Amino acid sequence: RSLKPFDRPGRKFNLYRSRMFARLLLSFSCLPVALGDFRVKFDVITTSGEGSFVVKVHEDWAPIGAARFKELVQAKFYDDIRFFRVIPSFMVQFGLSGDPSKNAEWRSKPINDEPVKQSNKPAYITFAKTGAPNSRTTQLFINYVDNARLDDMGFAPFGEVEGNGMDVVKQIYDCGERPNQGQIQSRGNEYLDAEFPKLSKIVQARVIQPEEL
């Protein structure tokens, strides 16, 4: 039969190529997006007054933890919260919201465990978890000392406090382990401000750009 204009070999090939390219783009859109390294600035109030420190997140250290941390920061989860567990010879822990409804929401969305690629060195930040598998949610801790013993327990650091930021972190009010986590979960800042008014706090946490350093 005679070829119609749209049946020309070149036209058919171009149409096929366009369809294949569209399928390729669709397949790439379904792949996870790499975060890359990023920084988060914490504006805090400690025993020395107002201050700040910056955490540099290394995505390749713990990609799942890095992604959850960024998600929580962008959701403003860490704004207006308290440092509720402070052991100078060990670490400082935080990551329970002052709003009980937020604690309930995120507690129901744990993330999977992942390989520990970096040791829990001083100034490294890590998600807290229970002894159960896949139990990481929102709580974090910053290592005050070398806690390499935590590595075999599955605690995977995902970032580090930069520069002289640990000078600020070490000024966090030492409350020991007195605040009750169950009460924080259910009553939030109402409980902490009434029972432990001296606690250091995070005013704001936000992702920053390199030019802001």
N, C-alpha and C positions, 0 to 999 in steps of 0.2 A: 504494500500500500504506500501511498505517498505520505511523506512526513508533513504534519501540520506544524505551524510556527512554534508551538510550545513543546513539540516533540523533538526539536533539534538536539543532537547529542550534547552540545555545550550547555544548553538550557537545563537538560535533565541532570547533568552532572552538578551544576551550580545549585539546583534545588536539593539534590541529595546531600551536597556538602553543607548547605545551610541547616538542614534537618539534623545532621550529625553534630554540627557545632552547637546547636540548641540543646541537644541531649547531653553533650559534654558539659555545657555550662550548668545544666540542671544537676548533674551528678556532683559537680564541684560544690554547688550550693548546699548539698546535703552533708558535706564533710564538716567536722568540728573546726571552728575558727581558732587559730592559735592566738593566745593572749600576748605572748612575748613578755619581757620583763616590764614592770611598772612600779611606781612609787606611791605610797600613801602617807600623807602627813597627818599626824595626830596632834591636835591642839588640846592641851591638858591643864589641869590645875592640881599641883602637888603641894607638898609641905613648903616648897620654896616659892609658891605663887604660880602665876601663869607661865607656861612654857610650851615647847613642842618637840617632837622627834619624828624622824622619817624612817619608814620601813621600806626597804627595797625588796620586791618580790621577784624571785627567780622561778619562772614558770616550769623550767625543766627539772627543778628539784622535786616538785610535787604538783603536777598539773591539776589534779582534782581539787586539792586544797587551795591552790592559787586562784582557781576559777570561783570557788565558793566564797573565798575572802573578798574578791573583787565584787561579786554579786551582793554581798552583805554591806560592803562600804557604799556601793552605789544606791542601795536601798536605805541608807542612813541608819542602819541598825545600830552602829556603834556610837551614834551621837547621844550625848547626855546619859552616859552609863558610868558605873563605878568599878574601881579595881577592888575586888572583894576577897581575894586570897593572896597574901603577900608573905613569902618566906625568904628573907634575904640570903640564906644559905642554899637556896634552891631556885625559886622562880617567882614571877608575879602573874596572876591569872585574872582574866576579865572576859567579858563576852556574853553577859546576861543583860537583856534589855530592861530598862526602867518601866517598860510597858508590858504587863503580863500577857496581853493578847499576842504581842509579837513573839514572846518566848514560846507560847503554845504553837503558833504558826510554824516557826522554824524548827522546833523540836520534832515536828512530824516529817521533816525532810532531811534525814541524815544522808551523808555522802559515803561512798565506798572507801575502804582502806586502799592504800597504795604503797608501793615499795619505799623503804627509807633509804634515800640516796645520800643524805647529808647527816652528819652527827649533830646531836643537840648541844652545840657549843654556846658559850656565853654570847648574848645579844641575838641569838637566833630565835625566830618566832614559829610556833607550832600549834596545831589544833589539839585541844584536850579531847579525851575520849574515855569511855569506860572500858572494862575488860572484855565487853562483848564486841564481836566483829561489826564493822561498818556503823560505828556509833558517833562519828564526828558530826557536830551540828554548827554551833556558833561560838563556843568557848575557845579562847586562845590563851597561850602563856608565852612569856618571854623568859628565856633562860638567864638567870643571874650568874650561874657558874657552869662548868662543864658537866653536863648531865648525859654523858654517853651511855649510861646504864639504861636510859629510856629507849635507845635505838632498837634494841631487840624486842621491845614491847610494842613496836609499831607506830611510835610517835614520829611523824615525818615533817621536819622543818620545811617551810616553803619560802622563807625570807629572813632578812636580818635588819637590825637597827643600825642605821648608818652613822658615820662620823662620831661626834661626841654625844649622840642621842642617849646613850646609856647613862650619861651624867644626869639627865632628866629622869629617866626611868628609875634610877636608884633613889630619887627623891620622893617616890610614891609612898604614901603613908602606910606604915607597917601595922596592918590590922590583924596579922596572923591568919588564923582560919576561923575566926569567931563568927563572921556573918554566915547565916544558914542559907544554903543554896535553895532549899525547898521554899523558904520564905521569899527569897528573891524571885524565884520562878512565879510564884502566885501573887505577890504583892508589889514587886518591883521597887522603884525608888521610894515609894511611900514608906516601905519597911526600912530600907537602908538609911534614908535621911533622918528618920525618927530614932533609930537605934544606934546608928554609926555615922553621926554627922561629920566626922573628921576624914572620912574616906576621900582619897584622891579620885578625880573624875576625868573622863574624856568629854570635852566640850563638843568636838567635831572631829570626824575622820573623813578625808576626801582624797581621791586620786589626783595627783598633781603632775604637771608637765615638766620636762627637763628645764625649761627656762625659768621655772618658779623656784629652783633650788638656790 
